[in-house]
Amino acid sequence: MSDKVVIYGKQGCPFTDKARAAYGSSAVYIDVEADKAKLQEMLALSGGERKVPVIVEGGNVKVGYGGT
C-alpha cells in the first residue's frame, strides 16, 4: 500500500478501535482528544463533523467506520 492511511479518533471509541484493528500497522493513529491542533485538522477534513473516526486514505476522506 503506497498511500498513507491516517485515522483520527479517540480512545474508548469502539468504532475507532475497529478501524485501527482493520488497518493495523499500515495506518497512523492520531488521538484528537490528546492533540487539539489535530482535532482542528480533523474538523477541516471532515467538513466540521465531530464524528470519529475520520479515515484519510490517499485523497479520500471517510467519516465513521462500519467495518469491512
C-alpha distances in whole Angstrom, upper triangle without the diagonal:
4,6,8,9,13,15,19,21,24,26,28,26,25,22,21,21,19,16,16,16,14,11,12,11,8,10,13,16,19,23,25,28,28,27,29,27,24,26,27,24,22,26,25,22,23,26,28,27,28,26,23,20,19,15,14,10,10,14,14,17,18,21,21,20,21,19,17
4,6,9,13,16,19,22,25,27,29,27,27,24,22,23,22,19,18,19,17,14,15,13,10,11,13,17,19,23,25,28,28,26,28,26,23,25,26,22,22,25,24,21,23,26,28,27,28,26,24,21,19,16,13,10,9,12,14,16,18,21,22,21,23,22,20
4,6,10,13,16,19,22,24,27,25,25,22,20,21,20,16,16,18,16,12,14,13,9,10,11,15,17,20,21,25,25,23,25,23,20,22,22,19,18,21,20,17,19,22,24,24,24,23,21,18,16,12,10,6,5,9,10,13,15,18,19,19,21,20,19
4,7,10,13,16,19,21,24,22,22,20,17,18,18,15,14,16,15,11,12,11,7,7,8,11,13,17,18,22,21,20,22,20,17,19,20,16,16,19,18,15,17,21,22,22,22,21,18,16,14,10,8,6,6,10,11,12,14,17,18,17,20,19,19
4,7,10,13,16,18,20,19,19,16,14,15,15,11,10,13,12,8,10,10,7,5,6,9,11,14,16,19,19,18,20,19,15,17,18,15,13,17,17,14,15,18,20,19,19,18,15,12,10,7,6,5,7,10,10,10,11,13,14,14,17,16,16
4,6,10,13,15,18,16,17,15,12,13,14,10,10,13,13,10,11,11,9,6,5,6,7,11,12,15,16,15,16,15,11,13,15,12,10,14,14,11,13,16,17,17,16,15,12,10,8,6,5,7,9,11,11,10,11,12,13,13,16,16,17
4,6,10,12,14,12,13,11,8,10,11,8,7,11,11,9,11,11,10,7,6,5,6,9,10,13,14,13,15,15,11,12,14,12,9,13,14,12,12,16,16,15,14,12,9,6,6,5,6,9,12,13,12,10,10,10,10,10,14,14,15
4,7,10,13,11,13,11,8,11,13,10,10,14,14,13,14,14,14,10,9,6,5,6,6,10,11,10,12,12,8,8,11,9,7,10,12,10,10,14,13,12,11,10,7,5,5,6,8,11,14,15,14,11,10,10,10,11,15,16,18
4,7,9,8,10,9,6,9,11,9,9,13,14,13,14,15,16,12,11,7,6,5,6,8,10,11,12,13,10,9,12,12,9,11,14,13,12,15,14,12,10,9,5,5,7,9,11,14,18,18,16,13,12,10,9,11,14,15,18
4,6,6,9,9,7,9,12,11,11,14,16,16,16,17,18,15,13,9,8,5,6,6,8,10,12,14,11,10,14,14,12,14,17,16,15,18,16,14,11,10,7,8,10,12,15,18,21,22,20,17,16,13,12,13,16,17,20
4,6,9,10,8,8,12,12,11,13,16,16,16,17,19,16,14,10,10,7,9,8,9,12,14,17,14,13,17,18,15,17,20,20,19,22,20,18,15,13,10,10,13,15,18,21,24,25,23,20,19,16,15,15,17,18,21
4,6,9,8,7,11,12,12,13,16,17,17,19,21,18,17,13,13,11,12,11,13,16,17,20,18,16,20,20,18,19,23,22,20,23,21,19,15,13,11,11,15,17,20,22,26,27,25,22,20,17,15,14,16,17,20
4,6,5,6,9,10,11,12,14,16,16,18,20,17,16,13,13,11,12,11,14,16,17,20,17,15,19,19,16,17,20,19,17,20,19,16,13,10,8,8,12,14,18,20,24,24,22,19,16,14,11,11,13,14,17
4,5,5,6,9,10,10,12,14,15,18,19,17,17,14,15,14,15,15,17,19,21,23,20,18,22,22,18,20,23,21,19,22,21,18,15,12,10,10,13,14,18,20,24,25,22,19,16,14,11,10,10,11,15
4,5,5,6,9,10,11,12,14,17,17,15,16,13,14,13,14,15,18,19,20,22,18,17,20,19,16,17,20,18,16,19,19,15,14,10,7,7,10,11,15,17,21,21,18,16,13,11,7,6,7,8,12
4,5,5,6,9,10,11,12,14,15,12,12,9,10,10,11,13,15,16,17,19,15,14,18,17,14,16,19,16,15,19,18,15,13,10,7,5,9,9,13,15,19,20,17,15,12,11,8,7,10,10,14
4,6,5,6,9,10,10,13,14,12,13,10,12,11,14,15,16,18,20,21,18,17,21,20,17,19,22,20,19,22,22,19,17,14,10,9,12,12,16,17,21,22,20,18,15,14,11,10,11,11,14
4,5,5,6,9,10,13,14,12,14,12,14,14,17,18,19,21,23,24,20,20,23,22,18,21,23,20,19,23,22,19,18,15,11,10,12,12,15,16,20,22,19,17,14,14,11,8,8,7,10
4,5,5,6,8,11,11,9,11,10,12,13,15,17,18,19,21,22,18,18,20,19,16,18,20,17,16,20,20,18,17,13,10,8,10,8,12,12,16,18,15,14,11,11,9,6,8,7,9
4,5,5,6,8,9,7,9,7,10,12,14,16,17,18,20,21,17,18,21,19,16,19,21,19,18,22,22,20,18,15,12,9,11,10,12,13,17,19,17,15,14,14,12,10,12,11,12
4,6,5,9,10,10,12,11,14,15,18,19,20,21,24,25,21,21,24,23,20,23,25,22,21,25,25,23,21,18,15,12,14,13,15,15,19,21,19,18,16,17,14,11,12,10,11
4,6,9,10,9,12,12,16,17,19,21,22,23,25,26,22,22,25,23,20,23,24,21,21,24,25,22,22,18,15,12,14,12,14,13,17,19,17,16,14,15,13,10,11,8,8
4,7,6,6,9,10,13,16,18,21,21,21,24,24,20,21,23,21,18,21,22,19,19,23,24,22,21,19,15,12,13,10,12,11,14,17,15,15,14,15,14,11,13,11,10
4,5,6,9,10,14,16,19,21,21,21,24,24,21,22,24,22,20,23,25,22,22,26,26,24,23,21,17,14,15,13,14,14,16,19,18,18,17,18,17,14,16,13,13
4,5,7,9,13,15,19,21,20,21,24,23,20,22,24,22,20,24,25,22,23,27,27,26,25,23,19,16,17,14,15,14,16,19,19,19,19,20,19,17,19,17,17
4,7,10,13,16,19,22,21,21,24,23,19,21,23,20,19,23,23,20,21,25,26,25,24,22,19,16,15,12,12,11,13,16,16,16,17,18,18,16,19,16,16
4,6,10,13,15,18,18,18,20,19,16,17,20,17,15,19,20,17,18,22,22,21,20,19,15,12,12,9,9,9,12,15,14,14,14,15,15,14,17,15,16
4,7,10,13,16,15,14,17,16,13,15,17,14,13,17,18,16,17,21,21,20,19,18,15,12,12,10,10,10,13,15,15,14,15,16,16,16,19,18,19
4,7,9,12,12,12,14,14,11,12,15,13,12,16,17,15,16,20,19,18,17,15,12,10,10,9,11,12,15,17,16,15,14,15,14,14,17,17,18
4,6,9,8,8,11,11,7,9,12,11,9,13,15,14,14,18,17,16,14,14,11,10,10,10,11,14,16,17,17,15,15,14,15,15,19,19,21
4,6,6,6,9,11,8,8,12,12,10,13,16,15,15,18,17,16,13,13,10,10,11,12,14,17,20,20,20,17,16,15,15,16,19,20,22
4,5,5,6,8,6,5,8,9,8,10,13,13,13,15,14,13,10,11,9,10,10,13,14,17,20,20,19,16,16,14,14,16,20,21,24
4,6,6,10,9,7,11,12,11,12,16,16,16,18,16,15,12,12,11,12,13,16,18,21,24,24,23,19,19,17,16,18,21,23,26
4,6,9,9,9,12,13,13,15,17,18,18,21,18,18,15,16,14,14,15,17,19,22,24,25,24,21,21,19,19,21,24,25,27
4,5,5,7,9,10,11,13,15,16,17,19,17,17,15,16,14,15,15,17,17,20,22,23,22,20,20,19,19,21,25,26,28
4,5,5,6,9,10,11,13,14,15,16,14,15,13,15,14,15,15,17,18,21,23,23,22,19,20,18,19,22,25,27,29
4,5,5,6,9,10,11,13,14,16,14,15,14,16,16,16,15,17,17,20,21,21,21,18,20,18,20,22,26,27,30
4,5,5,6,9,10,11,12,14,13,14,12,14,13,13,12,13,13,16,18,18,18,15,16,15,17,19,23,24,26
4,5,5,6,9,10,10,12,10,11,9,11,10,11,10,13,14,17,19,19,18,15,15,14,15,18,21,23,25
4,5,5,6,9,10,11,9,11,10,13,13,14,12,15,15,18,19,18,18,15,16,15,17,20,23,25,27
4,5,5,6,9,10,10,11,11,13,13,13,11,12,11,15,16,15,15,12,14,13,16,19,22,24,26
4,5,5,6,9,8,9,8,10,9,9,7,9,9,13,15,14,13,10,11,10,12,15,19,20,22
4,5,5,6,4,6,7,9,10,11,9,12,12,16,17,16,15,11,12,10,13,16,20,22,24
4,6,5,6,9,10,12,13,14,11,13,12,15,16,14,13,11,13,12,15,18,22,24,25
4,6,8,9,11,11,12,12,8,9,8,12,13,11,10,7,9,9,13,15,19,21,22
4,5,5,8,8,9,10,7,9,10,13,15,13,11,7,8,7,10,13,16,19,20
4,6,9,11,13,13,11,13,13,16,17,15,13,10,11,10,13,16,19,22,24
4,6,9,11,13,11,14,15,18,20,18,16,13,13,11,13,17,20,23,25
4,6,9,10,9,13,14,18,20,18,15,12,11,8,10,14,16,19,22
4,7,9,9,13,15,19,21,20,18,14,13,9,10,13,16,19,22
4,6,7,11,14,17,20,19,16,13,10,7,7,10,13,16,19
3,5,9,12,15,18,18,15,12,10,7,6,8,11,13,16
4,6,10,12,16,16,14,10,8,6,5,6,10,12,14
4,7,10,13,13,10,7,6,5,6,8,12,13,15
4,6,10,10,8,6,5,6,8,8,12,12,13
4,6,7,6,5,6,9,11,12,15,15,16
4,6,5,7,8,11,13,13,16,15,15
4,6,8,11,14,16,17,19,19,18
4,7,10,13,16,17,20,20,19
4,7,10,13,14,16,17,16
4,7,10,11,14,15,16
4,6,8,11,12,13
4,7,10,12,14
4,7,9,12
4,6,9
4,7
4
